Amino acid sequence: MLVGTIINTPDPSLVPPEVLGLLVNLMVHVDNARACAKARGALRGLVTLSVREQSTLALKLLRNMATHTGEDLCEELVRTFAADLLELVASAESVEAQLEALGLLADLPLSLLEELPELLVQSGALELASQLLLPEVAGEDDLLLEAVRFVAAAAQHRGCAPLLVGEALPRLVQLLGSGSGGRQEDDEIVLAAVHALHHLLFCEEAREWLLTESSLTSNLLDLLHDKVPSIRLLASSALDIIAEHDLTGQWVAQIRSRKFLAHNAEWLEAMEEDDEERYEEALAITQALGKMAVHDVSELEEMQQADVRARVGYDDGYDEGYVEDSYGQEYGLDLHSPGQLAGAGEAFGALSDEAYLGMGGESDEEEEGEGEGEYDEEEEVEED
């Protein structure tokens, strides 16, 4: 009934917007899209409403139908209405209509049209899309995104690649950069641009310019570490094409190295963290040993002297009560003066006999007398 409202209304402009709005939501389901496409005159009525009245609702409805790739309705839209839709891109009076028309064509398999290069030139759609690749011209990022997607769809046609080398190609590369005119922070625009450039790398003329005159390879190497998996995967695939056709060998080694780092990023990060932990442990041990080490020669000499004092039996401990300070003074010794140790033997050797006897020693005469007495007793025992 809803589709019949479109078909049976003589003037498409009289179709109630509520009906179109409801159909926009219903076309999300593939079965509803098939039913609408099979109704006689439905597609033609929607395209007429889109082109003649520049109805954004009708264009949205067709876009939702075109998202079901592989369906016959997509092929019918391309083969029957592509020329009309391309004319709409160049002649749209509002940004909304231009945006929806570009988005619709980007979702359609344009590569099925053999005459696509001629249609792009005749309609002026490609020239307009190339201009919209400049952010300052597009104004809105949504319009810029649809222009990039449209160029990517056209790039899948081999005959269209040479047409893109002039203006569109440098601007696509510029979108991948982080400088002026770059949109590296916009994931959707970057993904669409890499998708377009990936197809253009299969064109010899475009590939030669991209490898020798642009910064594409450097930008793709940076995208290997992008947070979006689909961007990383597409960038890696594009780099494989570059490495295969890099006759000079300028990029092959760097591509392999960067792809290895990107592929093993988690493992390398874990190893780096482990190395940092080991370094911190070694540094802590070194600092601890450094605090224990002796750095001054005078300090080392003091330690050696203290060791000597401990070995000969005197040190500061004697001052604490082990030996009185006056010990040895009567013999001319000062145990707290290490310089007198060398003369200690001479000091004791110079003691007088009286001093020696005073310390409990015996004289040489007494020792001789004792010896003679013992001898006499032995002689008496023998006489008896």
Salt bridges, closest charged atoms under 4 A:
ASP31 OD2 - HIS29 ND1 3.80
ASP31 OD1 - ARG34 NH1 3.50
GLU71 OE2 - ARG34 NH2 2.97
GLU75 OE2 - ARG79 NE 2.97
GLU100 OE2 - LYS60 NZ 2.86
GLU100 OE1 - ARG63 NH1 3.17
ASP107 OD2 - ARG63 NE 3.87
ASP107 OD1 - ARG149 NH2 2.33
ASP141 OD1 - ARG183 NE 3.42
GLU146 OE2 - ARG63 NH2 3.68
GLU146 OE1 - ARG149 NH1 2.74
GLU167 OE1 - ARG171 NH1 3.78
ASP187 OD1 - LYS227 NZ 3.55
ASP222 OD1 - ARG258 NH2 3.39
ASP240 OD1 - LYS259 NZ 2.48
ASP274 OD2 - ARG278 NE 3.31
ASP307 OD2 - ARG311 NE 3.00
ASP319 OD1 - HIS336 NE2 2.97
ASP325 OD1 - HIS336 NE2 3.56
